[in-house]
Each structure stands twice: as C-alpha cells, then as structure tokens.
Amino acid sequence: MIKLFFLVPILMCAIWYWYLKSNNYTIKEGLKGFGYIFAFNGTIIAFFVLMLFITN
C-alpha cells in the first residue's frame, strides 16, 4: 500500500484544481493551497518512512 502513496497528492491536487476552476479562481490564487497539500502529504510520508525505520 505504501507504494501507492504517490497517488494521494496527485488526487488532492486534482480535486483542488477542480475546485479552483469551478469557482473561477486562477491557479495563481490557489497556489497557497497547493503548497499546503504538498506540505501535508510530505509530513505524512515522512511519518511513515520514520515508522518503517523504527520498526525494522
């Protein structure tokens, strides 16, 4: 399942992009949201990588 984690940020970015377009916002206006998405997913991935190293 961990090998599919790269899909989570892609899916979240696609949903965010859809939200921006459906509410007539530009990508530039939603750039902060993309940053939050990548930071959130980076934190989760870092946590799981840390748990892999701790439990081995």
N, C-alpha and C positions, 0 to 999 in steps of 0.2 A: 504494500500500500504506500510506503514511503516513496517509491519510485514514481508515483503519480502526483506528488505534491506540487510539481511544476504547473499542473493544471489549475490549481486554486488561484494564484494571482492572475492568470490569463482569464479565467472565468470572472473574477471580481472586476478586472479592468474592462471586460466586455460589458458587464452589467452597468458599470459606472459610465462608460461611453454611451450606452443606450439611454441612460437617464439624462445625460447632458444633452444629447441630440433631441430627445423627446420634449425637453423643456427649453429648447432654443438657447442653450448655453454654448460657448465656444470651448474648444479644448484648452485654450489658454486660461480661461476662467476656472476650469476644473482641474488644473494641473496640481493644485494642492491636494486634492482628493486622490490622485494617482500616487503622490508621494506617501500619503497615509496608508494606502493599500500596500505599497511595497515595503514600508516600514513594519506594518503589522505582520505581513507574511514572512519577512525576514526574521522577525522576532520568534515567530512560531517555528520556523525551520531551524533556527539556532537552538531553540529549546530541545527539539527532537534530536538534533545532532549531539548536543550535550548529553542527553539521556542515553543515546547509543554508546557514547564513550564511557559513561559512568557505569552502565550495566554490563559492559564487556569485561 
